Amino acid sequence: MKTNTLSPELLRKMNAYWRAANYLSVGQIYLYDNPLLKEPLKLSHVKPLVVGHWGTTPGQNFIYVHLNRVIKKYDLNMIYIAGPGHGGPALVGNTYLEGSYSEIYPDISQDEAGMKKLFTQFSFPGGISSHVAPTTPGSIHEGGELGYSLSHAFGAVFDNPDLITACVVGDGEAETGPLATAWHSNKFLDPITDGAVLPILHLNGYKISNPTLLSRIEPEELEQFFRGCGWTPYFVEGSEPEEMHQLMANTLEKAIEDIQQIQKIARNNNDPSRPRWPMIVLRSPKGWTGPKVVDGLQIEGTFRAHQVPILVNAEYPAHLKLLENWMKSYKPEELFDENGRLLPELSELAPTGNQRMGANPHTNGGVLLRDLVMPDFRAHAVNVPSPGAVSVQDTFVLGQFLRDVAKLNQAQRNFRIFGPDETISNLLGAVFEVTNRQWDARKMNNDEFLSPAGQVLDSMLSEHQSEGWLEGYLLTGRHGLFNCYEAFIHIVDSMFNQHAKWLKITSELPWRRKIASLNYLLASHVWQQDHNGFTHQDPGFLDHVANKKASISRIYLPPDANCLLSVFNHCLRSRHYVNVVVAGKHAMPQWLNMEQAEIHCTEGVGIWQWASNDQTTEPDLVMACCGDTPTLEVLAAVSILREALPDLKIRVVNVVDLMKLEPGTEHPHGLSDKDYDSIFTKDKHIIFAFHGYPWLIHRLTYRRTNRNLHVRGYKEEGSVTTAFDMRVQNDLDRFHLVQDVIDRLPDLGAKGDYLKKSMQDKLIEHKHYIAKHGQDLPEVRNWMWNTPK
């Protein structure tokens, strides 16, 4: 590597630019007046509540100014992801210096008045948060929770061959499970069709009050670790600014040249073999350039620099001078003119236009988003001559539709399917007729569907990486879906939280364009665990999603394949939502033809007249269902009731769009009270069979007029058993549902009593039969809907 990449003059300017970024960062944390220190600092100039994170900030400022240099020199298309996103002052300050911040927020102008507003808004009521947030230009990564930066970085560069994502990884963040796994994402990067990720591990040694692991292992062990993960690590270590600037410049030169050489060889020779991509390990003091000692305690280079290194208030009046001296150490009079503008000789160091990392279009993905080329989902319709006449595997049918989506969008390379090795298990294998799994590690002769480029990323058994890759892909303007076993989607609960919050905030920012929706397909669900047992049973992700803002969350439980096709066609076309779709992969009866399914899914909830017999009179009760298995059991129960009690008037209601149950005042999909009452009645008993935990239905409907709601769903029962016995153990089966109806309608008299007794007998017969034969009763296995006379 070169020893003096930077000329003395360029070194002087870059160091000054870094000082300017550090000055702005300290000002954001502490001040709401006197931004240029034109008068002696007073307590009245300091915020009464000082909140923020200083420790990581100067290191990130250092990285940013060096990335600016290589962007200009090499004409790069580069974005910046701040893994230690609590260092919000760095990204806000740097985008302010380059001008992108003021373009988006004109009131935060590049002058003294604007600087005052920049400082005041930080961690201040009505202002901006202390971490890198959706409000920060150039960000696609929420800084509120650590662990996902590198996953987002890789998601951003898939199918983006000209993009480099510089991803700063905090050494505390590096201890999280998702980040520790994400180092292996380099085995899934195609040097021909994808861009590059440049990880910069920022080793500043400490978390909030503890040392960090990677900073305390031996240097050779650290290097061996990253080489073992397939990287070529370059080390930049020290604390003396001039020396560190030269080291960083030299190292970045080498890293960028490595990336360009790797891509050139791969693309010129059509050689996708896995290279060793470069990465940088930057070891610098925590709180670099900040106070060295305060009240006899070392600050710089210790955990005490993590947040606010100096308390400045009436209780610590002497600290005011320390703060003033600290800020003046950056010599603001050499950085900004009399009006508070960055000096021209420094501002020219930043890239211009869309090359500024705060203005790169990939960080506002909706700007680049193109509609998917969509096949006609009706072409995959299941022929349903009459309700329940045929049985198919719903997700198998969906897989053929997704195959066509993948094929039609191969040219524009903006659609991918993600999952933790479950695409085939969830019966979506038809997609492998037109694409492969992306995989750039070694292959063996008996491997299937592996190639360096492909539209499916499911070869890593990590829900965290699937979610993070997909989020990065969506945030940079593409489309996709995540297919997963229902019970294990909980692994990414927290990641979903952050993305949902991102969507909520960005929907309120006029400059942020809408992105494609985050689509989940949850299969292998709670009612289909014949062999996996109790560990694979948890429908609670629906409760989790329902907690989020109504403007963001959508939940669909299609009862059959045609409804699933209609729902997924809608979800893939939608924008700025989280769509959760639950569907089964086992053969199940099909209820609606495609025309009926389209109407039903558009309405989201409806009375199934063909299953009901209350068309000319008021119903005696409502039998409602939501989910494929509950629908089957409700219809089976209705057939028993209508045959045994022909005078009983039953209304059958099916719910596809779960949020229809909420009032329209609470959710945009919600039914008005009038429409809800017209479907569910105001006072009749409602026996509601639900896919998930029963209390979710009660939560959604608690404001409704009709209080006679009785929900049956999963209640944490059942292990390795038959499919029907799972329903029996949770009281969701047809026999229990019939008994439930009889208990609610005492006027049924003796006929009801005898029917209830026969249902009890059936439950005993069922238990004996499965214990002997290991499978369900023939009348259950072979049951078909026949409209009662």
PyMOL commands that set and color helices and strands:
alter all, ss='L'
color gray80, all
select helices_A, chain A and resi 8-30+43-45+57-74+88-98+100-104+112-121+149-157+173-175+177-188+213-216+219-228+241-268+303-305+319-328+332-334+344-347+353-355+361-363+365-367+377-380+394-408+429-433+463-475+486-506+534-536+541-546+561-573+594-603+609-611+628-644+658-661+673-680+694-701+723-729+734-744+746-773+778-781
alter helices_A, ss='H'
color red, helices_A
select strands_A, chain A and resi 77-82+163-170+196-203+231-237+277-283+293-294+297-298+391-393+415-418+437-438+450-451+456-457+479-485+518-523+553-556+578-582+587-589+605-607+621-626+650-655+685-690+709-712
alter strands_A, ss='S'
color yellow, strands_A
deselect
rebuild
show_as cartoon
